[in-house]
């Protein structure tokens, strides 16, 4: 579900050359799925609103680095493909669910850690079917046969926490919900800077994950 660029060719010879290059590349590299080996755990991360970094500068990138160093098993990672804007929760849930379903089919023993920071926490909630976000237009929820494949849910700076919503009961015992002191997004505080200090919770998140794998 990566971004695609559409290029229009004005001359057929150029288009033909491009097609030949694609065929050669496919022969050399093989299909994309074949290049992705199965890991014991797949960390699926939904970034915060317009958060920089690949998995996310504030949470996803440091979380993945720490997990690879600490967990006694192979760990892969996936960045939820959505624009991370305020109206993109449904699109994020659709991509998250599609990725988990595809990986679960190819890797029958792979388990999943779903992590969301700020708006990304809303994406995870939507995929799990939590409260108010479950009814948003276009939201896609994990089908029942994938519920047990989710080993851990990690939420950071979760905006739904501030209005009393939590994950569905079946996920509660495998969910850690981190809210920094003073964070106005998840806890109604007045320290806006607290919302960017979730690196302080990485160790606790990795420890929680290790205990549930």
Secondary structure, DSSP 8 states (H G I E B T S, - for coil): ---------SSHHHHHHHHHHHHHHHHHH--HHHH----SEEEEEE--TT--TTTTTTTHHHHHHHHHHHSSS-EEEEE--S---TT-HHHHHHHHHHHHHHHHHH-TT-EEEEEEETHHHHHHHHHHT-GGGGGSTT-----GGGGGGEEEEEEES-GGGGGT----GGGGGGEEEE--TT-TTTS--S-GGGGG-GGGGHHHHHHHHHHT-
